[in-house]
Amino acid sequence: MRNLLLKDLILTTRNWLFLLLCTALLIIFVFANSTQTTFFYAMEIFVISYALFSSAISYDDKNNSDILFNSLPIKRSRIVMARYLSLFMFVLIGTFLSLLIGGVSQAVHPGLFQPLMMSAQQSMLMGAISFWLTSILYLPLYFKWGYQKSRVFNVAIFFSVFFIPVIIGSLERVIPQSILKKAIDFFRGQPAWMLETEGLLLVLLLGCLSCFLSCVIYNKREF
Amino acid sequence: MSYILDVKDLRKEYKGFSLGPLSFQLEPGYIMGLIGPNGSGKSTTIKAILGLIRPNGGSIRIFGKDQAKEMQAIKQQIGFVYDQNHFYDEFTIGEMKKVIAGFYEYWDNSLFSQYIDRFNLPVRKKIKEFSKGMKMKFSLAVALSHHARLIIMDEPTSGLDPIFRSELLDLLLEIIQDEEKAIFFSSHITSDLERVADYITFIHNGNLIFSESKDDLLDTYRIVKGGPDLLEPLQEEGLLTGVINNQFGFEALTADVAAVNDRFKGQVIMDKPSLEQIMVHMARGEQYA
């Protein structure tokens, strides 16, 4: 598994230009719209991690790596687990880069990130959890059909992250007494640390289920 | 007899195509060529041996071990070369080696460097900048650098220039010199197999036509050429396979040289066949059988 993570790490280094571009766009966005700085870290981590993840699986597809790795002495379940572990690696890289950019931005423009609706740490966690949730929803489809056939789902799940709050918001206005609103109120009433823990536990639980499902699917695949 | 590769009654069913049952064996110290026209099932056979597809029946034993149960241990001692490059185009040789080497218990860095030097491969260039021949050389270097006992190659010589093809064939002969290793490779360039293979396994439309020693094959079969009036009596006696008619008469393959000589001596011409001629006539015979 270590070698597969190393492969993803090497592939990451092929994307520096793209990452710089993403970062520059995000910085422009932050400076142009300082009311949205709360979500700077969340967006930065989500976008960078997602870009690295998408790029890694598209490189795998381009090089037909399933044939290569399945010819090597490694179990298929290990190949699947390595892909799930890479999700943590991408978030680590995203976090490092966003801290770097955040630090530089604040040095250039002190007070840019004030006042924050949430701490930088919470914002980062929000980005990481969003990325993990979208990826673990997508990966069983990827292992079932491969990158080419499943990428439409990847894009759909990616954009759903931006649209879900809008949908929930409009539902809240349309049905004020709904179960949905009660659920939102319930979560709003909870302290931040509890929400963060619940989010991480949800990722862990869904991640394990998704990984198990992907292992079953991938073990049956033929190349 | 301890076989390096022992395939028994291998079957694989697809919609519109079925492979097998195939049975063949390969001993250490030998090269076996797998031949057959395009779409005959050569790549499917190789994929089944490497565990990329699941057979519907039969068994594959490699180094005496059941492939289905001990795949990881077996793959430690298999080197593979595919007809297409499956390494990451964006990587350099050094980067790709770092990724691959960790999978093998007996990866030998110095042996790898020797092959890279011998093949004159540029270490700093990305694989995407390599020619087809260089990519094949790199695949070979990887396949040979972990002391594999069985080398499996799918169409390794297709698309290569004659000089490198010749080098590659020499290298294959060199590899089996210690009589502990074996090579199994598919090709439809029969002249390559004629030069290096000890055994030939021929499949056509998924069916095994033969799996025999190359020398026996070339000794057993003859190309028979004769006038059109001789075709009917020869065919009636079942002596011909894969008849090809031409303006002068016919050309076919026979496995019963003695019978043809007894009955038609002086009336027909008999020549030693090439592997390609055997393949063409056998395939034709199978097609019209």
Interface residues (C-beta under 8 A of the other chain):
Chain A: R2 N3 L4 L6 K7 I10 L11 R14 Y59 K62 N63 N64 S65 I67 L68 N70 S71 L72 P73 I74 K75 E222 F223
Chain B: K47 L50 G51 L52 I53 R54 M71 Q72 A73 K75 Q76 I78 F80 Y82 Q84 N85 H86 F87 Y88 D89 E90 F91 E95 K98 V99 I100 G102 F103 Y104
